[in-house]
Amino acid sequence: MKTAVIRFPGSNCDRDIADILSKYYNHKVSYIWHKDSFEKDYDLVVIPGGFSYGDYLRCGALARFSPAMLSLKNHIDSGRLVFGICNGFQILVESGLLPGALTRNKTLKHICKNVNLKIGSKGNALTKKISEDKILDIPISHGEGSFFAEADTLKMLSDENRILFRYHGENPNGSVDDIAGITSKDFKIAGLMPHPERAVEEISGSTDGRIIFDSFFQL
């Protein structure tokens, strides 16, 4: 699989996700600078975690205007995959590529710790290899990760099986309906606040990120 990772000023998880995808999933990974357009036929584009543009204004509000994001829309129109992690999820929402909003944590503080996740919708194509009762131990690290959407949007996400994961037990940031990640209707675009790339190798304390990636890539 050919994968591109978009880099913004302030990205800090770009190498993490690239190394995991190349080492464990045999992806051929390229980096795309945010000021550059891209036309290559990548199978997957990843928007990594970090603090694009220092998180000035709202998280992701400036990144949405980068030339690489214009190319991303062409990539999406061609039916290819997109995965946004943490700040990447924020950018996808700010760009209107996923619905809802990501707002300040209920504590008004940055939270960095491991949380528990369960699959959000039984019919979501990206999590169909994960059992309904499986509890995943995945890290979070964000200050604006509280997902919000109006009631009609929440109903749409539920009816269309677009809720990727929910927080289980503790809801660390106050997300409505415990939502930790969502997808597009066709499951081609996914956004997730927790960091599965930080839970792949045993040295990190959890390898549950492998379960997520294995299901995503249908290995």
C-alpha positions as CSV (number, residue, x, y, z in Angstrom):
1,M,0.0,0.0,0.0
2,K,1.3,3.5,-0.9
3,T,0.7,5.9,1.9
4,A,1.3,9.7,2.3
5,V,1.7,11.4,5.6
6,I,1.0,15.2,5.5
7,R,3.3,17.3,7.7
8,F,2.3,20.7,9.1
9,P,4.3,23.1,11.2
10,G,3.8,21.6,14.7
11,S,3.1,18.0,13.6
12,N,4.9,15.6,16.0
13,C,3.5,12.2,15.3
14,D,4.3,12.0,11.7
15,R,7.4,9.8,12.1
16,D,5.5,7.6,14.6
17,I,2.7,6.6,12.2
18,A,5.0,6.3,9.3
19,D,7.4,4.0,11.1
20,I,4.5,1.8,12.4
21,L,2.8,1.5,8.9
22,S,6.1,0.7,7.1
23,K,7.5,-1.7,9.8
24,Y,4.4,-3.7,10.6
25,Y,2.1,-3.2,7.6
26,N,4.6,-3.0,4.7
27,H,3.3,0.4,3.6
28,K,5.5,2.4,1.3
29,V,5.4,5.8,3.1
30,S,6.1,9.3,1.7
31,Y,5.9,12.6,3.5
32,I,4.0,15.6,2.0
33,W,4.8,19.1,3.2
34,H,1.7,21.1,3.9
35,K,2.6,23.7,1.3
36,D,2.9,21.2,-1.4
37,S,0.2,19.8,-3.7
38,F,0.3,16.1,-4.5
39,E,-1.0,14.2,-7.5
40,K,0.5,10.7,-6.9
41,D,-2.0,7.9,-6.6
42,Y,-1.6,7.1,-2.9
43,D,-3.9,4.4,-1.5
44,L,-4.0,6.1,1.9
45,V,-3.3,9.7,3.2
46,V,-2.7,10.1,6.9
47,I,-3.0,13.4,8.8
48,P,-1.0,12.8,12.0
49,G,-1.2,14.1,15.5
50,G,0.5,17.2,16.8
51,F,-0.2,20.9,17.1
52,S,-0.5,22.3,13.5
53,Y,0.2,26.0,13.4
54,G,0.6,25.9,17.2
55,D,-3.2,25.3,17.6
56,Y,-3.8,29.1,17.2
57,L,-7.5,30.0,16.7
58,R,-9.1,26.6,16.8
59,C,-7.2,23.3,16.4
60,G,-6.9,22.6,12.7
61,A,-8.6,25.9,11.7
62,L,-5.5,27.2,9.9
63,A,-4.3,23.8,8.5
64,R,-7.5,23.4,6.5
65,F,-6.3,26.1,4.1
66,S,-3.0,24.4,3.2
67,P,-2.4,23.4,-0.4
68,A,-2.0,19.8,0.6
69,M,-5.6,19.8,1.9
70,L,-6.9,20.9,-1.6
71,S,-5.0,17.9,-3.0
72,L,-6.6,15.7,-0.3
73,K,-10.1,16.6,-1.5
74,N,-9.1,15.3,-5.0
75,H,-7.7,12.2,-3.4
76,I,-11.0,11.7,-1.6
77,D,-13.0,12.3,-4.7
78,S,-11.1,9.4,-6.4
79,G,-12.4,7.1,-3.6
80,R,-9.1,6.6,-1.7
81,L,-8.6,6.4,2.0
82,V,-7.9,9.1,4.7
83,F,-7.1,8.6,8.3
84,G,-6.8,11.6,10.7
85,I,-5.4,11.0,14.2
86,C,-5.9,13.6,17.0
87,N,-4.9,16.9,15.4
88,G,-5.6,15.1,12.1
89,F,-9.2,14.4,13.2
90,Q,-9.5,18.1,14.2
91,I,-8.3,19.1,10.7
92,L,-10.7,16.8,9.0
93,V,-13.6,18.3,11.0
94,E,-12.5,21.9,10.4
95,S,-12.3,21.1,6.7
96,G,-15.9,19.8,6.6
97,L,-14.7,16.4,5.6
98,L,-16.2,14.9,8.8
99,P,-19.2,16.4,10.7
100,G,-19.3,17.8,14.2
101,A,-16.8,19.9,16.2
102,L,-13.9,19.2,18.6
103,T,-14.0,21.6,21.5
104,R,-12.0,22.2,24.7
105,N,-11.8,19.3,27.2
106,K,-14.3,19.5,30.0
107,T,-11.4,20.0,32.4
108,L,-10.1,22.9,30.2
109,K,-6.7,21.2,30.5
110,H,-4.5,19.1,28.2
111,I,-5.0,15.4,29.0
112,C,-2.2,12.8,28.4
113,K,-2.9,9.3,29.6
114,N,-4.3,5.9,28.5
115,V,-8.0,5.4,28.1
116,N,-10.3,2.5,27.3
117,L,-12.2,2.3,24.0
118,K,-14.9,0.0,22.6
119,I,-16.2,-0.1,19.0
120,G,-18.8,2.5,18.4
121,S,-21.0,1.0,15.7
122,K,-21.4,-2.7,15.1
123,G,-21.8,-2.1,11.4
124,N,-18.7,0.1,10.8
125,A,-16.6,-1.5,8.1
126,L,-13.3,-0.4,9.7
127,T,-13.9,-2.1,13.0
128,K,-15.7,-5.3,11.9
129,K,-12.7,-7.5,13.0
130,I,-12.9,-6.2,16.5
131,S,-15.3,-8.0,18.9
132,E,-18.1,-6.0,20.4
133,D,-17.0,-6.7,24.0
134,K,-13.3,-6.0,23.4
135,I,-11.9,-3.2,25.5
136,L,-8.8,-1.4,24.1
137,D,-6.2,0.4,26.0
138,I,-5.1,3.4,23.9
139,P,-3.3,6.7,24.8
140,I,-4.8,10.2,24.3
141,S,-2.9,13.5,24.3
142,H,-5.1,16.6,23.6
143,G,-6.6,19.8,24.9
144,E,-9.4,20.0,22.4
145,G,-10.8,16.5,22.1
146,S,-14.4,16.9,23.2
147,F,-16.6,15.8,20.3
148,F,-19.8,17.7,19.8
149,A,-22.6,17.4,17.3
150,E,-26.3,18.4,17.1
151,A,-28.9,15.7,17.8
152,D,-29.7,15.2,14.1
153,T,-26.0,14.7,13.3
154,L,-25.7,12.2,16.1
155,K,-28.7,10.3,14.9
156,M,-27.2,10.2,11.3
157,L,-23.9,9.0,12.6
158,S,-25.6,6.2,14.6
159,D,-28.1,5.2,11.8
160,E,-25.3,5.0,9.3
161,N,-22.9,3.1,11.6
162,R,-20.4,5.9,11.4
163,I,-19.3,5.9,15.1
164,L,-15.8,4.4,15.0
165,F,-15.0,4.1,18.7
166,R,-16.5,5.3,22.0
167,Y,-14.7,5.9,25.3
168,H,-15.5,3.1,27.8
169,G,-15.8,3.7,31.5
170,E,-14.3,7.2,31.8
171,N,-15.1,9.8,29.3
172,P,-11.9,11.9,29.7
173,N,-12.9,15.0,27.7
174,G,-16.7,15.2,27.8
175,S,-17.4,14.0,24.3
176,V,-21.1,13.7,23.6
177,D,-22.2,10.1,23.5
178,D,-18.7,9.1,24.5
179,I,-17.6,9.4,20.9
180,A,-13.8,9.1,20.3
181,G,-13.9,8.8,16.5
182,I,-16.1,8.8,13.5
183,T,-16.1,7.9,9.8
184,S,-17.6,9.1,6.5
185,K,-20.7,7.4,5.2
186,D,-18.6,5.2,2.9
187,F,-16.0,4.5,5.6
188,K,-13.2,5.9,3.4
189,I,-12.5,8.8,5.8
190,A,-11.8,8.1,9.5
191,G,-11.0,10.4,12.4
192,L,-9.9,9.3,15.8
193,M,-8.7,11.4,18.8
194,P,-6.8,8.6,20.6
195,H,-3.4,7.5,19.3
196,P,-3.3,3.9,18.2
197,E,0.2,4.4,16.7
198,R,1.5,4.9,20.3
199,A,0.1,1.5,21.3
200,V,1.8,-0.9,18.9
201,E,5.0,-2.0,20.5
202,E,5.3,-3.7,23.9
203,I,7.7,-1.0,25.2
204,S,4.8,1.5,25.1
205,G,2.8,-0.5,27.6
206,S,0.0,-1.6,25.3
207,T,-0.2,-3.2,21.9
208,D,-3.9,-2.7,21.4
209,G,-3.2,-0.3,18.6
210,R,-2.3,-3.3,16.5
211,I,-5.9,-4.5,16.9
212,I,-7.2,-1.3,15.4
213,F,-4.7,-1.2,12.5
214,D,-5.3,-4.9,11.8
215,S,-9.0,-4.3,11.5
216,F,-8.5,-1.2,9.3
217,F,-6.2,-2.9,6.9
218,Q,-8.1,-6.3,7.0
219,L,-5.0,-8.4,7.7
